[in-house]
């Protein structure tokens, strides 16, 4: 990927916004039942591959400041994989909505972060029922963040020319 100054600034801007949103809403962003509003930004790869680096770096910084080394690895990995898959699904639309692009961050985070919580952060012994519960609660938070807020965000960006210019290389 050719990293021009504009692309680096765009990725850095996304990382900062992701981190700020995560930290402002930190009480809702961590734990078994979590809604990390900043995960809505994982749909930005619909507009530019620069957002893959931006959301991944933002997740890493957020987890470095507000979580643990384990989350720095697994949470960041989940966001990276989700952003890559979202980019691949960027042109798939259902009734004009990028719903297919919202699926990867929902499912990948449910599985990876749900397993992370179960195996690294729960006081009781891991069990299948606990794993499934954690996956479901993380998935529910991701549905809110990505499936609702993220999809709405993409529609706003598409309709507002100034925002669209920020997230694309269109003139």
MARBA-502243 format. One record per residue: x, y, z of N, C-alpha, C in turn; residue number from 1. Coordinates in Angstrom, 1 decimal. Layout:
BEGIN
(site (X Y Z) (X Y Z) (X Y Z) NUM)
...
END
This chain:
BEGIN
(site (0.8 -1.2 0.0) (0.0 0.0 0.0) (0.9 1.2 0.0) 1)
(site (0.7 2.1 -0.9) (1.4 3.4 -1.0) (0.9 4.3 0.0) 2)
(site (1.7 4.7 1.0) (1.3 5.5 2.2) (1.7 6.9 2.0) 3)
(site (0.8 7.7 1.3) (1.0 9.1 1.1) (0.8 9.8 2.5) 4)
(site (1.1 11.1 2.5) (0.9 11.9 3.7) (-0.6 11.9 4.0) 5)
(site (-1.4 12.1 3.0) (-2.9 12.2 3.2) (-3.4 10.9 3.8) 6)
(site (-2.9 9.8 3.3) (-3.4 8.5 3.8) (-2.9 8.3 5.2) 7)
(site (-1.7 8.7 5.6) (-1.2 8.5 6.9) (-2.0 9.4 7.9) 8)
(site (-2.3 10.6 7.5) (-3.1 11.5 8.3) (-4.5 10.9 8.5) 9)
(site (-5.1 10.4 7.4) (-6.4 9.8 7.5) (-6.4 8.6 8.5) 10)
(site (-5.4 7.8 8.4) (-5.3 6.6 9.3) (-5.1 7.1 10.8) 11)
(site (-4.3 8.1 10.9) (-4.0 8.6 12.3) (-5.3 9.3 12.9) 12)
(site (-6.0 10.0 12.0) (-7.2 10.6 12.5) (-8.3 9.6 12.9) 13)
(site (-8.4 8.5 12.2) (-9.3 7.5 12.6) (-8.9 6.8 13.9) 14)
(site (-7.6 6.6 14.0) (-7.0 6.0 15.2) (-7.3 6.8 16.4) 15)
(site (-7.1 8.1 16.3) (-7.4 9.1 17.4) (-8.9 9.1 17.8) 16)
(site (-9.7 9.2 16.8) (-11.2 9.2 17.0) (-11.6 7.9 17.7) 17)
(site (-11.1 6.8 17.2) (-11.5 5.5 17.8) (-11.1 5.5 19.3) 18)
(site (-9.8 5.9 19.6) (-9.3 5.9 20.9) (-10.1 6.9 21.8) 19)
(site (-10.4 8.1 21.4) (-11.1 9.0 22.2) (-12.5 8.5 22.5) 20)
(site (-13.2 8.0 21.5) (-14.6 7.5 21.7) (-14.5 6.3 22.7) 21)
(site (-13.6 5.5 22.5) (-13.4 4.3 23.5) (-13.2 4.8 24.9) 22)
(site (-12.3 5.7 25.1) (-12.0 6.2 26.4) (-13.1 7.0 27.0) 23)
(site (-13.8 7.8 26.2) (-14.9 8.6 26.8) (-16.1 7.7 27.3) 24)
(site (-16.3 6.6 26.5) (-17.4 5.6 26.9) (-16.8 4.4 27.5) 25)
(site (-15.6 4.5 28.1) (-15.0 3.3 28.7) (-15.8 2.4 29.6) 26)
(site (-16.7 3.0 30.5) (-17.5 2.1 31.3) (-18.4 1.1 30.5) 27)
(site (-18.7 1.5 29.3) (-19.5 0.6 28.5) (-18.7 -0.3 27.5) 28)
(site (-17.4 0.0 27.4) (-16.5 -0.6 26.4) (-15.8 -1.8 26.8) 29)
(site (-15.8 -2.2 28.1) (-15.1 -3.3 28.6) (-16.0 -4.3 29.4) 30)
(site (-15.5 -5.5 29.4) (-16.3 -6.5 30.2) (-17.0 -7.4 29.3) 31)
(site (-17.7 -8.4 30.0) (-18.5 -9.4 29.2) (-19.6 -8.8 28.4) 32)
(site (-20.3 -7.8 29.0) (-21.4 -7.1 28.3) (-20.8 -5.7 28.0) 33)
(site (-20.5 -5.5 26.7) (-19.8 -4.3 26.3) (-20.3 -3.8 25.0) 34)
(site (-20.4 -2.5 25.0) (-20.8 -1.8 23.7) (-19.6 -0.8 23.5) 35)
(site (-18.7 -1.1 22.6) (-17.6 -0.2 22.3) (-18.1 0.6 21.1) 36)
(site (-18.6 1.8 21.3) (-19.2 2.6 20.2) (-18.1 2.9 19.1) 37)
(site (-16.9 2.9 19.5) (-15.8 3.2 18.5) (-15.7 2.1 17.5) 38)
(site (-16.3 0.9 17.8) (-16.3 -0.2 16.8) (-17.1 0.1 15.6) 39)
(site (-18.0 1.1 15.7) (-18.7 1.5 14.5) (-17.7 2.0 13.4) 40)
(site (-16.6 2.4 13.8) (-15.6 2.9 12.8) (-15.0 1.7 12.0) 41)
(site (-15.2 0.5 12.5) (-14.7 -0.7 11.7) (-15.4 -0.8 10.4) 42)
(site (-16.4 0.0 10.2) (-17.0 0.0 8.8) (-16.4 1.0 7.9) 43)
(site (-15.5 1.8 8.4) (-14.8 2.8 7.5) (-14.0 2.2 6.4) 44)
(site (-13.5 1.0 6.5) (-12.9 0.4 5.3) (-13.8 0.3 4.1) 45)
(site (-15.1 0.5 4.3) (-15.9 0.5 3.1) (-15.5 1.7 2.2) 46)
(site (-15.0 2.7 2.8) (-14.6 3.9 2.0) (-13.1 4.0 1.6) 47)
(site (-12.2 3.4 2.5) (-10.8 3.5 2.2) (-10.0 2.4 2.9) 48)
(site (-9.0 1.8 2.3) (-8.2 0.9 3.0) (-7.4 1.5 4.1) 49)
(site (-7.2 2.8 4.1) (-6.5 3.5 5.1) (-7.1 3.3 6.5) 50)
(site (-8.4 3.1 6.5) (-9.2 2.9 7.7) (-8.8 1.5 8.4) 51)
(site (-8.3 0.6 7.7) (-7.9 -0.7 8.3) (-6.8 -0.4 9.3) 52)
(site (-5.8 0.3 8.9) (-4.7 0.7 9.8) (-5.2 1.6 10.9) 53)
(site (-6.1 2.6 10.5) (-6.6 3.5 11.5) (-7.4 2.8 12.7) 54)
(site (-8.3 1.9 12.3) (-9.1 1.3 13.4) (-8.2 0.3 14.2) 55)
(site (-7.3 -0.4 13.5) (-6.4 -1.3 14.2) (-5.5 -0.6 15.2) 56)
(site (-4.9 0.5 14.7) (-4.1 1.3 15.6) (-4.9 1.9 16.8) 57)
(site (-6.1 2.4 16.4) (-7.0 2.9 17.5) (-7.3 1.9 18.5) 58)
(site (-7.6 0.7 18.1) (-7.9 -0.4 19.0) (-6.7 -0.7 19.9) 59)
(site (-5.6 -0.8 19.3) (-4.3 -1.1 20.0) (-4.1 0.0 21.1) 60)
(site (-4.2 1.2 20.7) (-3.9 2.3 21.6) (-4.9 2.3 22.8) 61)
(site (-6.2 2.1 22.4) (-7.3 2.0 23.4) (-7.0 0.9 24.4) 62)
(site (-6.6 -0.3 23.9) (-6.3 -1.4 24.8) (-5.0 -1.2 25.6) 63)
(site (-4.1 -0.5 25.0) (-2.9 -0.2 25.7) (-3.2 0.7 26.9) 64)
(site (-4.0 1.7 26.7) (-4.4 2.7 27.8) (-5.4 2.1 28.8) 65)
(site (-6.4 1.4 28.3) (-7.5 1.1 29.2) (-7.7 -0.4 29.5) 66)
(site (-6.8 -1.3 29.0) (-7.1 -2.7 29.2) (-5.9 -3.4 29.6) 67)
(site (-5.5 -4.5 28.9) (-4.4 -5.4 29.3) (-3.6 -5.8 28.1) 68)
(site (-2.4 -6.3 28.3) (-1.6 -6.8 27.2) (-2.3 -7.9 26.4) 69)
(site (-3.1 -8.7 27.1) (-3.8 -9.7 26.4) (-4.8 -9.1 25.4) 70)
(site (-5.5 -8.1 25.9) (-6.5 -7.4 25.0) (-5.7 -6.6 23.9) 71)
(site (-4.5 -6.2 24.2) (-3.8 -5.5 23.2) (-3.5 -6.4 22.0) 72)
(site (-3.3 -7.7 22.3) (-3.0 -8.7 21.3) (-4.3 -9.2 20.6) 73)
(site (-5.2 -9.8 21.4) (-6.4 -10.4 20.9) (-7.5 -9.4 20.4) 74)
(site (-7.7 -8.4 21.2) (-8.7 -7.4 20.8) (-8.3 -6.7 19.5) 75)
(site (-7.0 -6.4 19.4) (-6.4 -5.7 18.2) (-6.5 -6.6 17.0) 76)
(site (-6.1 -7.9 17.3) (-6.2 -8.9 16.2) (-7.6 -9.0 15.6) 77)
(site (-8.6 -9.0 16.5) (-10.0 -9.1 16.1) (-10.4 -7.9 15.3) 78)
(site (-10.0 -6.7 15.7) (-10.3 -5.5 14.9) (-9.6 -5.5 13.6) 79)
(site (-8.4 -5.9 13.5) (-7.6 -6.0 12.3) (-8.3 -7.0 11.3) 80)
(site (-8.6 -8.2 11.8) (-9.3 -9.2 10.9) (-10.7 -8.6 10.4) 81)
(site (-11.4 -8.0 11.4) (-12.7 -7.5 11.0) (-12.6 -6.4 10.0) 82)
(site (-11.6 -5.5 10.1) (-11.5 -4.4 9.2) (-11.1 -4.9 7.8) 83)
(site (-10.2 -5.9 7.8) (-9.8 -6.5 6.5) (-11.0 -7.2 5.8) 84)
(site (-11.8 -7.9 6.5) (-13.0 -8.6 6.0) (-14.1 -7.5 5.6) 85)
(site (-14.2 -6.5 6.3) (-15.1 -5.4 6.0) (-14.7 -4.8 4.7) 86)
(site (-13.4 -4.5 4.5) (-12.9 -4.0 3.2) (-13.3 -4.9 2.1) 87)
(site (-13.1 -6.2 2.3) (-13.4 -7.2 1.2) (-14.9 -7.1 0.9) 88)
(site (-15.8 -6.9 1.9) (-17.2 -6.9 1.7) (-17.8 -5.5 1.4) 89)
(site (-16.9 -4.5 1.1) (-17.3 -3.1 1.0) (-18.4 -2.9 -0.1) 90)
(site (-18.4 -3.6 -1.1) (-19.3 -3.4 -2.2) (-20.6 -4.2 -2.2) 91)
(site (-20.8 -5.0 -1.2) (-22.0 -5.8 -1.0) (-23.0 -5.0 -0.3) 92)
(site (-24.2 -4.9 -0.9) (-25.3 -4.1 -0.3) (-26.5 -4.9 -0.2) 93)
(site (-27.3 -4.6 0.8) (-28.6 -5.2 0.9) (-29.6 -4.0 1.0) 94)
(site (-30.4 -3.8 0.0) (-31.3 -2.6 0.0) (-30.5 -1.3 0.2) 95)
(site (-29.3 -1.3 -0.4) (-28.5 -0.1 -0.3) (-27.7 0.1 0.9) 96)
(site (-27.9 -0.8 1.9) (-27.1 -0.8 3.2) (-25.9 -1.7 3.2) 97)
(site (-24.8 -1.3 3.8) (-23.6 -2.1 3.8) (-23.7 -3.2 5.0) 98)
(site (-24.8 -3.9 5.0) (-25.0 -4.9 6.1) (-24.0 -6.0 6.1) 99)
(site (-23.6 -6.5 4.9) (-22.6 -7.5 4.8) (-21.3 -7.1 5.4) 100)
(site (-21.0 -5.8 5.2) (-19.7 -5.3 5.7) (-19.7 -5.2 7.2) 101)
(site (-20.9 -5.2 7.8) (-21.0 -5.1 9.3) (-20.9 -6.5 9.9) 102)
(site (-21.1 -7.5 9.2) (-21.1 -8.9 9.7) (-19.7 -9.3 10.3) 103)
(site (-18.6 -9.0 9.5) (-17.3 -9.5 10.0) (-16.9 -8.9 11.4) 104)
(site (-17.1 -7.6 11.7) (-16.7 -7.1 13.0) (-17.6 -7.7 14.1) 105)
(site (-18.9 -8.0 13.8) (-19.8 -8.6 14.7) (-19.3 -10.0 15.1) 106)
(site (-19.1 -10.8 14.1) (-18.8 -12.2 14.3) (-17.4 -12.4 14.8) 107)
(site (-16.4 -11.8 14.2) (-15.0 -11.9 14.6) (-14.8 -11.5 16.0) 108)
(site (-15.4 -10.4 16.4) (-15.2 -9.9 17.8) (-16.0 -10.8 18.8) 109)
(site (-17.1 -11.3 18.4) (-17.9 -12.2 19.2) (-17.1 -13.4 19.6) 110)
(site (-16.4 -14.0 18.5) (-15.7 -15.2 18.7) (-14.4 -14.9 19.5) 111)
(site (-13.6 -14.0 19.0) (-12.2 -13.7 19.6) (-12.3 -13.1 20.9) 112)
(site (-13.1 -12.0 21.0) (-13.1 -11.3 22.3) (-14.0 -12.1 23.3) 113)
(site (-15.0 -12.8 22.8) (-15.7 -13.7 23.7) (-14.9 -14.8 24.3) 114)
(site (-14.0 -15.4 23.5) (-13.1 -16.4 24.0) (-12.0 -15.8 24.9) 115)
(site (-11.5 -14.6 24.6) (-10.6 -13.9 25.4) (-11.1 -13.7 26.8) 116)
(site (-12.3 -13.1 26.9) (-12.9 -12.9 28.2) (-13.1 -14.2 29.0) 117)
(site (-13.5 -15.2 28.3) (-13.8 -16.5 28.9) (-12.5 -17.1 29.5) 118)
(site (-11.5 -17.1 28.7) (-10.3 -17.9 29.1) (-9.3 -17.1 29.9) 119)
(site (-9.3 -15.8 29.8) (-8.3 -14.9 30.4) (-8.9 -14.1 31.6) 120)
(site (-10.1 -13.7 31.6) (-10.6 -12.7 32.5) (-11.7 -13.2 33.4) 121)
(site (-12.2 -14.4 33.3) (-13.3 -14.9 34.1) (-12.7 -15.6 35.4) 122)
(site (-13.3 -15.3 36.5) (-12.8 -15.9 37.8) (-13.1 -17.4 37.8) 123)
(site (-14.2 -17.8 37.2) (-14.5 -19.3 37.2) (-13.9 -20.0 36.1) 124)
(site (-13.9 -21.3 36.2) (-13.3 -22.2 35.1) (-14.2 -22.0 33.8) 125)
(site (-13.5 -22.0 32.7) (-14.1 -21.9 31.4) (-15.0 -23.1 31.2) 126)
(site (-16.1 -22.8 30.6) (-17.0 -23.9 30.1) (-17.6 -23.5 28.8) 127)
(site (-18.2 -24.4 28.1) (-18.8 -24.1 26.9) (-20.0 -23.1 27.0) 128)
(site (-20.8 -23.3 28.1) (-21.9 -22.3 28.3) (-21.4 -20.9 28.6) 129)
(site (-20.3 -20.8 29.4) (-19.7 -19.5 29.7) (-19.1 -18.9 28.4) 130)
(site (-18.5 -19.7 27.6) (-17.9 -19.2 26.3) (-19.0 -18.7 25.4) 131)
(site (-20.1 -19.5 25.3) (-21.2 -19.1 24.4) (-21.9 -17.8 24.9) 132)
(site (-22.0 -17.7 26.2) (-22.6 -16.5 26.8) (-21.8 -15.3 26.5) 133)
(site (-20.4 -15.4 26.7) (-19.6 -14.2 26.4) (-19.6 -13.9 24.9) 134)
(site (-19.6 -14.9 24.1) (-19.6 -14.6 22.7) (-21.0 -13.9 22.3) 135)
(site (-22.0 -14.3 22.9) (-23.3 -13.7 22.7) (-23.4 -12.3 23.1) 136)
(site (-22.9 -12.0 24.3) (-22.9 -10.6 24.9) (-22.0 -9.7 24.1) 137)
(site (-20.8 -10.2 23.7) (-19.9 -9.4 22.9) (-20.6 -9.1 21.5) 138)
(site (-21.2 -10.2 21.0) (-21.8 -10.1 19.7) (-23.0 -9.1 19.7) 139)
(site (-23.7 -9.1 20.8) (-24.8 -8.1 21.0) (-24.3 -6.7 21.0) 140)
(site (-23.3 -6.5 21.7) (-22.6 -5.1 21.7) (-22.1 -4.7 20.4) 141)
(site (-21.6 -5.7 19.6) (-21.1 -5.4 18.3) (-22.3 -5.1 17.3) 142)
(site (-23.4 -5.8 17.5) (-24.6 -5.5 16.7) (-25.0 -4.1 16.9) 143)
(site (-25.0 -3.6 18.1) (-25.3 -2.2 18.4) (-24.3 -1.3 17.7) 144)
(site (-23.0 -1.6 18.0) (-21.9 -0.7 17.5) (-21.8 -0.7 16.0) 145)
(site (-21.7 -1.9 15.4) (-21.4 -2.0 14.0) (-22.7 -2.1 13.1) 146)
(site (-23.6 -3.0 13.6) (-24.8 -3.2 12.8) (-25.8 -2.1 12.8) 147)
(site (-25.8 -1.3 13.9) (-26.8 -0.2 13.9) (-26.0 1.1 13.7) 148)
(site (-25.1 1.5 14.7) (-24.4 2.8 14.6) (-23.5 2.8 13.4) 149)
(site (-22.7 1.7 13.2) (-21.8 1.7 12.0) (-22.5 1.9 10.7) 150)
(site (-23.6 1.1 10.5) (-24.3 1.2 9.2) (-24.9 2.6 9.1) 151)
(site (-25.4 3.2 10.2) (-26.0 4.6 10.1) (-24.8 5.6 9.8) 152)
(site (-23.7 5.4 10.4) (-22.5 6.2 10.1) (-22.1 6.2 8.6) 153)
(site (-22.1 5.0 8.0) (-21.7 4.9 6.6) (-22.8 5.6 5.7) 154)
(site (-24.0 5.6 6.1) (-25.0 6.3 5.3) (-24.9 7.8 5.4) 155)
(site (-24.5 8.3 6.6) (-24.3 9.7 6.8) (-23.1 10.1 6.0) 156)
(site (-22.0 9.4 6.1) (-20.8 9.7 5.3) (-21.1 9.7 3.8) 157)
(site (-21.9 8.8 3.3) (-22.2 8.7 1.9) (-23.1 9.9 1.5) 158)
(site (-23.9 10.5 2.4) (-24.8 11.6 2.0) (-24.2 12.9 2.2) 159)
(site (-23.2 13.1 3.0) (-22.6 14.4 3.3) (-21.3 14.5 2.6) 160)
(site (-21.2 15.3 1.5) (-20.1 15.4 0.7) (-18.8 15.7 1.4) 161)
(site (-18.8 16.6 2.4) (-17.6 16.9 3.1) (-17.0 15.7 3.9) 162)
(site (-17.9 14.9 4.5) (-17.5 13.7 5.2) (-17.0 12.7 4.2) 163)
(site (-17.7 12.5 3.1) (-17.2 11.6 2.1) (-15.9 11.9 1.6) 164)
(site (-15.6 13.2 1.4) (-14.3 13.6 1.0) (-13.2 13.3 2.0) 165)
(site (-13.5 13.3 3.3) (-12.6 12.9 4.3) (-12.2 11.5 4.2) 166)
(site (-13.1 10.6 3.9) (-12.9 9.2 3.9) (-12.7 8.5 2.6) 167)
(site (-12.6 9.3 1.5) (-12.3 8.7 0.2) (-11.3 9.6 -0.5) 168)
(site (-10.8 9.1 -1.6) (-9.9 9.9 -2.4) (-10.6 10.7 -3.5) 169)
(site (-11.9 10.8 -3.4) (-12.7 11.5 -4.4) (-12.4 13.0 -4.3) 170)
(site (-12.5 13.7 -5.3) (-12.2 15.1 -5.4) (-13.5 15.9 -5.2) 171)
END
